[in-house]
């Protein structure tokens, strides 16, 4: 459900941007949606809203020709829970890994922007490194990964993304 919410938010914002058409540069900057402030709590809904607002910034929209694919991990995402849709004991981290790792192994369609963010930057960085381990060097060819996190986690994420052939983008959470 959370992936559906963030995907819908990003889609709505993307459609709003694409519907503006060509205008003067000044008008485009004035019409660009403002980035939501970084949440000061661990509230997942607030974080998803923030991450969506970052993903649709014009500098990130310029690198895609297909679509945005968002991935979010809540705080304490490695903690096991009992999801009624998944009777096995699992965690948001493991369920998300079950989606991302096979997608990377199959390779990602050219022109996509994969957006990764979480209130826990270190865990998200660990997640990306793990998910991209073993990927073929062309798995992300023509696509980009936007990591929204802390600067101390960016270099190892960048190495994993570039090893899989993707372009690396970084937005620092301060």
Rosetta silent file (secondary structure, phi, psi, omega in degrees, C-alpha in Angstrom):
SEQUENCE: XXXXXXXXXXXXXXXXXXXXXXXXXXXXXXXXXXXXXXXXXXXXXXXXXXXXXXXXXXXXXXXXXXXXXXXXXXXXXXXXXXXXXXXXXXXXXXXXXXXXXXXXXXXXXXXXXXXXXXXXXXXXXXXXXXXXXXXXXXXXXXXXXXXXXXXXXXXXXXXXXXXXXXXXXXXXXX
SCORE:     score description
SCORE:     0.000 S_00000001
   1 L     0.000  -40.516 -177.383    0.000    0.000    0.000 S_00000001
   2 H   -65.699  -35.199  177.292    2.796    2.436    0.864 S_00000001
   3 H   -65.948  -35.266  179.668    4.398    1.930   -2.555 S_00000001
   4 H   -66.915  -39.064 -179.770    1.061    2.699   -4.158 S_00000001
   5 H   -65.431  -48.442 -178.844    0.745    5.949   -2.218 S_00000001
   6 H   -67.653  -37.246  178.103    4.214    7.202   -3.103 S_00000001
   7 H   -63.889  -43.442  178.877    3.825    6.064   -6.717 S_00000001
   8 H   -63.673  -41.668  178.908    0.511    7.894   -6.984 S_00000001
   9 H   -61.972  -45.555  179.957    1.997   11.027   -5.420 S_00000001
  10 H   -65.010  -41.146  179.952    4.948   11.001   -7.787 S_00000001
  11 H   -61.982  -46.151  179.460    2.681   10.341  -10.760 S_00000001
  12 H   -60.532  -45.841  179.361    0.386   13.255   -9.891 S_00000001
  13 H   -66.102  -37.462  178.718    3.329   15.602   -9.446 S_00000001
  14 H   -65.630  -44.299  178.199    4.949   14.350  -12.654 S_00000001
  15 H   -63.270  -37.344  178.086    1.744   14.859  -14.619 S_00000001
  16 H   -62.716  -40.663  178.752    1.411   18.341  -13.173 S_00000001
  17 H   -69.513  -42.473 -176.457    4.908   19.171  -14.381 S_00000001
  18 H   -71.649  -23.756  179.851    4.481   17.620  -17.821 S_00000001
  19 L   -77.293   -7.965 -177.631    1.185   19.420  -18.385 S_00000001
  20 L   -73.015  -24.440 -178.147    2.823   22.832  -18.130 S_00000001
  21 L    70.195 -171.897 -179.668    4.184   22.691  -21.681 S_00000001
  22 L   -83.692  130.399  177.896    7.019   24.917  -22.883 S_00000001
  23 L  -141.215  172.857  175.757    7.250   28.291  -21.155 S_00000001
  24 L   -59.612  150.554 -177.770    9.878   30.846  -20.440 S_00000001
  25 H   -57.987  -40.021 -179.603   12.584   29.640  -18.050 S_00000001
  26 H   -64.495  -40.768  179.315   11.531   32.127  -15.387 S_00000001
  27 H   -66.692  -37.135  178.859    7.921   30.974  -15.537 S_00000001
  28 H   -62.657  -43.534  179.814    9.048   27.343  -15.287 S_00000001
  29 H   -65.550  -38.449  179.768   11.044   28.053  -12.160 S_00000001
  30 H   -68.946  -32.944 -177.736    8.131   29.904  -10.604 S_00000001
  31 H   -85.026  -14.306 -178.482    5.733   27.050  -11.469 S_00000001
  32 L   -62.428  137.204 -179.329    8.032   24.286  -10.212 S_00000001
  33 L   -66.183  143.514  179.376    6.672   22.617   -7.095 S_00000001
  34 L   -76.346  145.566  176.186    8.435   23.491   -3.884 S_00000001
  35 L   -74.813  131.526  177.460   10.339   20.798   -2.081 S_00000001
  36 L   -67.906  144.291  179.277    8.610   19.819    1.124 S_00000001
  37 L   -62.152  146.948  177.613   10.719   20.390    4.245 S_00000001
  38 L   -61.079  126.781  179.600   12.651   17.412    5.585 S_00000001
  39 L   -61.316  144.825  178.463   10.456   15.784    8.244 S_00000001
  40 L   -98.202   -0.008  177.751   11.672   16.111   11.813 S_00000001
  41 L  -120.021 -178.222  178.224    9.890   12.927   12.877 S_00000001
  42 L   -97.641   15.058 -178.223    9.921    9.343   11.621 S_00000001
  43 L   -60.002  116.386 -176.379    6.379    9.634   10.242 S_00000001
  44 H   -60.548  -41.318 -179.245    6.314    7.546    7.056 S_00000001
  45 H   -62.053  -42.615  178.484    3.604    9.621    5.364 S_00000001
  46 H   -65.106  -39.422  178.743    5.585   12.838    5.890 S_00000001
  47 H   -66.940  -40.477  178.422    8.740   11.187    4.572 S_00000001
  48 H   -62.892  -40.422  177.941    6.968    9.870    1.486 S_00000001
  49 H   -63.684  -44.033  177.951    5.635   13.342    0.767 S_00000001
  50 H   -61.482  -49.633 -178.483    9.129   14.821    1.151 S_00000001
  51 H   -60.677  -39.676  177.540   10.742   12.153   -1.054 S_00000001
  52 H   -63.000  -40.668 -178.961    8.096   12.650   -3.742 S_00000001
  53 H   -67.313  -32.049  176.915    8.701   16.390   -3.764 S_00000001
  54 H   -72.177  -43.221 -175.348   12.437   15.842   -4.251 S_00000001
  55 H   -60.994  -26.500 -177.424   11.972   13.263   -7.020 S_00000001
  56 L   -96.610    9.967  175.690   10.050   15.687   -9.224 S_00000001
  57 L   -60.015  142.975 -175.963   12.646   18.467   -9.088 S_00000001
  58 H   -53.461  -38.654 -178.528   13.424   19.647  -12.632 S_00000001
  59 H   -65.282  -23.913  176.854   17.066   18.512  -12.523 S_00000001
  60 H   -88.832  -30.847  178.049   15.923   14.943  -11.876 S_00000001
  61 H   -67.239  -28.556 -179.145   13.102   15.050  -14.411 S_00000001
  62 L   -65.396  -24.209 -175.052   15.603   15.947  -17.135 S_00000001
  63 L   -91.403   -5.058 -177.745   17.352   12.570  -16.873 S_00000001
  64 L  -109.383  147.260  174.207   14.289   10.383  -17.371 S_00000001
  65 L  -126.777   -2.456 -179.524   12.443    9.482  -20.503 S_00000001
  66 L  -119.016  -85.482 -176.818   10.276    6.708  -19.106 S_00000001
  67 L  -154.444  169.509  176.303    9.119    6.788  -15.488 S_00000001
  68 E   -99.534  133.687  177.523    9.971    7.237  -11.838 S_00000001
  69 E  -122.354  104.069 -176.246   10.117    4.103   -9.686 S_00000001
  70 E   -89.434  144.615  174.897   10.134    4.994   -5.970 S_00000001
  71 E  -132.759  129.821 -176.167   11.361    2.788   -3.133 S_00000001
  72 E  -131.186  138.513  171.713   10.835    3.697    0.514 S_00000001
  73 E  -121.278  127.739  176.352   11.852    2.017    3.756 S_00000001
  74 L   -72.428  168.467  175.547   10.284    3.131    7.038 S_00000001
  75 L   -61.603  147.572 -178.703   12.338    3.551   10.185 S_00000001
  76 L    58.082   37.797 -175.311   13.174    0.201   11.811 S_00000001
  77 L   -70.047  -14.226  178.134   12.465   -1.516    8.498 S_00000001
  78 L   -87.612   -6.465  179.240   14.522   -4.578    9.426 S_00000001
  79 L   -73.840  126.933 -179.474   12.251   -5.339   12.386 S_00000001
  80 L   -64.356  144.340  175.348   10.073   -8.360   11.685 S_00000001
  81 E  -138.116  178.197  179.067    6.357   -7.812   11.593 S_00000001
  82 L  -118.481   84.959  178.760    3.323   -9.875   10.781 S_00000001
  83 L   -73.908  123.354 -178.832    1.915   -8.484    7.581 S_00000001
  84 L   -60.838  -24.752  178.422   -1.535  -10.032    7.021 S_00000001
  85 L   -79.468  -15.176 -178.577   -0.812  -10.120    3.278 S_00000001
  86 L  -133.073   94.303 -173.835    2.360  -12.095    3.956 S_00000001
  87 L   -63.771  -18.517  176.796    1.785  -14.790    6.591 S_00000001
  88 L   -72.213  153.546  174.558    5.514  -15.503    6.886 S_00000001
  89 L   -72.149  120.868 -178.684    7.450  -13.519    9.432 S_00000001
  90 E  -147.840 -178.846  179.263    9.076  -10.793    7.387 S_00000001
  91 L  -134.594  162.892  175.403   10.026   -7.142    7.522 S_00000001
  92 H   -55.820  -37.648  179.067    9.515   -4.149    5.243 S_00000001
  93 H   -60.374  -50.394 -177.117   13.227   -4.447    4.365 S_00000001
  94 H   -68.034  -38.421  178.426   12.964   -8.096    3.306 S_00000001
  95 H   -65.374  -41.189  178.241    9.717   -7.580    1.387 S_00000001
  96 H   -66.240  -38.506  178.026   11.194   -4.621   -0.480 S_00000001
  97 H   -62.247  -36.656  178.475   14.347   -6.653   -1.221 S_00000001
  98 H   -63.475  -19.963  178.330   12.134   -9.378   -2.707 S_00000001
  99 H   -93.958  -46.786 -171.469   10.941   -6.764   -5.222 S_00000001
 100 H   -75.259  -47.764 -175.611   14.107   -4.789   -5.972 S_00000001
 101 H   -56.765  -48.782  178.225   16.806   -7.457   -6.248 S_00000001
 102 H   -63.841  -33.683  178.394   15.016   -9.470   -8.981 S_00000001
 103 H   -64.138  -41.579  178.179   14.210   -6.247  -10.854 S_00000001
 104 H   -68.312  -39.712  179.176   17.882   -5.283  -10.900 S_00000001
 105 H   -64.700  -33.556  178.553   18.872   -8.804  -11.912 S_00000001
 106 H   -77.332  -16.523 -173.951   16.427   -8.681  -14.845 S_00000001
 107 L    85.782  152.594 -175.640   17.840   -5.240  -15.764 S_00000001
 108 L  -104.745  138.601 -179.656   15.983   -1.949  -15.681 S_00000001
 109 L   -61.006  137.543  178.970   14.439   -0.371  -18.753 S_00000001
 110 L   -56.243  139.084  175.714   16.419    2.529  -20.189 S_00000001
 111 L    95.632   -2.978 -179.792   15.163    5.972  -19.173 S_00000001
 112 L   -84.505  154.930  172.155   13.855    5.094  -15.712 S_00000001
 113 E  -118.905  113.369  175.921   14.670    6.941  -12.499 S_00000001
 114 E   -92.095  123.522 -176.906   14.813    4.703   -9.437 S_00000001
 115 E  -111.580  123.513 -179.469   14.336    6.800   -6.304 S_00000001
 116 E  -119.561  127.739  177.508   15.482    5.423   -2.947 S_00000001
 117 E  -157.335  157.118 -177.885   14.820    7.195    0.338 S_00000001
 118 E  -166.771  154.897  171.686   14.159    6.569    4.001 S_00000001
 119 L   -67.465  -14.716  178.440   14.316    8.339    7.355 S_00000001
 120 L  -110.933   87.649 -175.182   17.140    5.845    8.038 S_00000001
 121 H   -58.291  -42.628 -178.031   19.792    6.739    5.442 S_00000001
 122 H   -62.245  -45.361  179.552   22.282    4.081    6.547 S_00000001
 123 H   -64.673  -39.456  178.109   19.752    1.264    6.274 S_00000001
 124 H   -65.517  -39.577  177.270   18.632    2.484    2.850 S_00000001
 125 H   -63.331  -43.870  176.153   22.263    2.633    1.710 S_00000001
 126 H   -57.785  -42.410 -179.395   22.796   -0.921    3.026 S_00000001
 127 H   -60.257  -48.593 -178.411   19.661   -1.944    1.152 S_00000001
 128 H   -62.402  -46.807  179.690   20.840   -0.499   -2.175 S_00000001
 129 H   -58.501  -45.650  179.957   24.291   -2.061   -1.865 S_00000001
 130 H   -64.494  -44.928 -177.093   22.744   -5.446   -1.057 S_00000001
 131 H   -65.470  -32.448 -176.261   20.134   -5.224   -3.828 S_00000001
 132 H   -91.724   -8.671  179.066   22.688   -4.250   -6.465 S_00000001
 133 L   -62.959  128.702  179.254   25.316   -6.835   -5.440 S_00000001
 134 L    87.744   -0.827  179.499   25.817   -9.296   -8.266 S_00000001
 135 L   -68.945  146.381  176.395   24.078   -7.158  -10.887 S_00000001
 136 L   -67.728  152.325 -175.944   25.483   -7.348  -14.394 S_00000001
 137 L   -62.379  -10.233  178.677   27.467   -4.251  -15.414 S_00000001
 138 L  -113.884   13.010 -175.741   24.693   -3.197  -17.806 S_00000001
 139 L   -58.317  -33.507 -177.915   21.712   -3.795  -15.487 S_00000001
 140 L  -114.887   19.640 -177.631   20.985   -0.066  -15.206 S_00000001
 141 L   -55.535  124.060  179.927   22.352    1.084  -18.539 S_00000001
 142 L    83.066    2.316  177.996   20.542    4.264  -19.585 S_00000001
 143 L  -119.043  166.629 -179.011   18.779    4.621  -16.227 S_00000001
 144 E  -128.312  154.380  174.496   19.545    6.623  -13.109 S_00000001
 145 E  -119.749  126.097  174.634   19.313    6.078   -9.371 S_00000001
 146 E  -103.852  115.527  176.358   18.466    8.984   -7.083 S_00000001
 147 E  -101.861  120.733  178.213   19.589    8.341   -3.526 S_00000001
 148 E  -106.938  104.751 -174.215   18.035   10.724   -1.013 S_00000001
 149 E  -168.585 -157.204 -178.039   20.069   10.362    2.150 S_00000001
 150 L   -90.309  147.972 -176.857   23.112   11.411    4.156 S_00000001
 151 H   -62.185  -31.897 -179.385   26.414   12.316    2.510 S_00000001
 152 H   -67.757  -14.227  178.743   28.330    9.719    4.543 S_00000001
 153 H  -100.587  -11.329 -170.705   26.299    6.983    2.804 S_00000001
 154 H   -66.537  -41.721 -174.314   26.487    8.365   -0.735 S_00000001
 155 H   -63.186  -41.943 -179.797   29.867    7.018   -1.894 S_00000001
 156 H   -71.826  -30.950  174.541   29.125    3.358   -1.286 S_00000001
 157 H   -67.431  -44.985  179.697   25.722    3.716   -2.943 S_00000001
 158 H   -56.686  -44.846 -179.865   27.368    5.465   -5.887 S_00000001
 159 H   -60.144  -41.794 -179.807   29.874    2.611   -6.283 S_00000001
 160 H   -67.687  -42.405 -179.490   27.067    0.014   -6.362 S_00000001
 161 H   -64.876  -47.687 -178.310   24.966    1.996   -8.840 S_00000001
 162 H   -67.608  -31.570  175.982   27.872    2.660  -11.183 S_00000001
 163 H   -64.572  -26.785  178.168   28.982   -1.006  -10.997 S_00000001
 164 L   -92.890    6.116  175.481   25.527   -1.875  -12.361 S_00000001
 165 L    85.357   11.761 -177.888   25.912    0.671  -15.178 S_00000001
 166 L   -95.951  160.832  172.721   23.543    3.305  -13.823 S_00000001
 167 E   -84.679  138.922 -177.350   23.850    7.046  -13.449 S_00000001
 168 E  -106.325  130.396  174.973   24.053    8.168   -9.830 S_00000001
 169 E  -124.240  145.831 -176.572   22.176   11.198   -8.477 S_00000001
 170 E  -137.489  134.218  174.254   22.277   12.339   -4.882 S_00000001
 171 E  -124.438  117.956 -177.166   20.104   14.630   -2.780 S_00000001
 172 E   -80.805  132.281  173.632   21.410   15.230    0.699 S_00000001
 173 L   -90.723  121.018 -178.173   19.009   15.111    3.622 S_00000001
 174 L  -112.500    0.000    0.000   20.150   17.709    6.105 S_00000001
